[in-house]
């Protein structure tokens, strides 16, 4: 039966990261528990919500863990409750000791708390992913690709495939991530330094957001593995599994065209703030839109929501070229697109009032492109 | 029709303070608006939820306001919406101009936003409180009295009078604030430096909490006025009205007794943390309690919630005297009582397992006393 002592702060950190995979309201009650497996040289914490699973390993060799394992074993404990208890303990370290019938006694300072656990035989087995030939990615780069694309995926389950981000590797080095909810699209390209086996997967955008929260920036690289239905992101101590979405992702390449009639370059922040003002008024009307009027030497934004009021604003323009144009769209899409752009300026290309317009960062027109579909108005 | 220009940051600050009296979900729709009255030498903002009302005055003489009044008048605007709009504007200042039919045009930088307002004739009249012979209180002292008592008032409307804090002045200088929900009680006494007219009122604890949020610590003193059904707290620029609760407040003096059999002094924070651990386990059971066992040279806390687990903990004791005793109570009441005590230590007096016990700060046994009723267990 389990017995170990550990640094409390480090234990809380590992529990909290693992808990990101655990939902306290899961339809399968056993998935609200955390699995604690104590091996001779490490402890592995496991959490899962059926979609994503996280395994977090604390090795005896980690000096900050102050981990002393006296006896091995495994038990399930109610995740939220257990973390609250551990967080409340008084001392810098704690002792964890299993007594009869999956009961666990936690001792820290003068406090002794006894908790009821469950048998691990009830816990589902995580699907396995073969860990051969990893694709190695820089963690920060992967997280920035996620931040640039995942928001554009659909939130609605009417077309489940669109709730994912389509990630492909072709020619062994051309990495592409693309997401669309059919109103807007975001695509990021990178060229890998090292070649790897080609792949084509659709990853739930929710899983990718969780990945970004779990893999902190101090984790320099992450290994990526695939099976037919699952994917594994792995660092030294964390394994993050997510199921993949099944089905064919629509062909997004045909949406991107190089033609344009009108080009405008804006300061990214200034345009975003103007759109946030526009949104406050447009949002008062169902499907409210903002109208952009592009004339020679003047670009202005206009909203009219008869019940509450209107906005008229001349936008700060860095440069503009091409034909005059009037185009209407949902300002939310432009606000979210601008949030994803780190560059000081943004270049927008328009073709016609009824064709999607494209956004690229002012300092990078090749590798990051977004597209927003206008709204037809009369 | 209204026309003025003003510093945006200062305007937002005054609007936000006034909005504390405004509920966006008020049953009376007009109370979701803010009243803006522009006079020759100041602007007054008014908000009310029917229970409390706040008037906030921005005088032309306030240099930080950059207030330039061109034309006077009054209008009602949807409070939350208006504050969001003002917060979104781009420039350091803004111009506010009323055009036809209560329409307001806000101009800031290159942005121009038009909003629909309402006629002030629909706005209810705030009850008046005569402003003669003020009681003058130090704001920080009044806020600390509120923090020490208001939490002990009842949250339930079954006995409305207990949702208030009973505040009295007797002998022209003995100020007393007391609150009880019938399970616990908190009483704070002060002696005023200057004599004032005696009073006896019950103020809703919710109003007092709002008062503490609205009157920032830089407001040194506050003037207090009473009418039969209302009360006014006033500083240079803010008038805060609250209705009073009607009815007789129970006699709480009879609950306080000087007798005790057992005395224990604890470190306030250490006892609070022990009770927070106890609460985590006791809370798993309905009406869960913690049991305190006081023996010679040892005080321990025990919780047993059969479904989830148990706690056994030896408490850190500064000193103890008197008979042995075992007493059970809801740890929430002790946690909240300890949160209200600033002193490093707390002295607790017990009389018997079925009689309320009292808490006083280690450094002040006279002016601040709290009382908690135990739970009978077998």
Interface residues (C-beta under 8 A of the other chain):
Chain A: X78 X81 X84 X85 X88 X89 X90 X103 X110 X111 X112 X113 X114 X115 X116 X270 X273 X274 X276 X277 X280 X281 X284 X307 X308 X309 X310 X311 X312 X313 X314 X315 X316
Chain B: X78 X81 X84 X85 X88 X89 X90 X103 X110 X111 X112 X113 X114 X115 X116 X270 X273 X274 X276 X277 X280 X281 X284 X307 X308 X309 X310 X311 X312 X313 X314 X315 X316
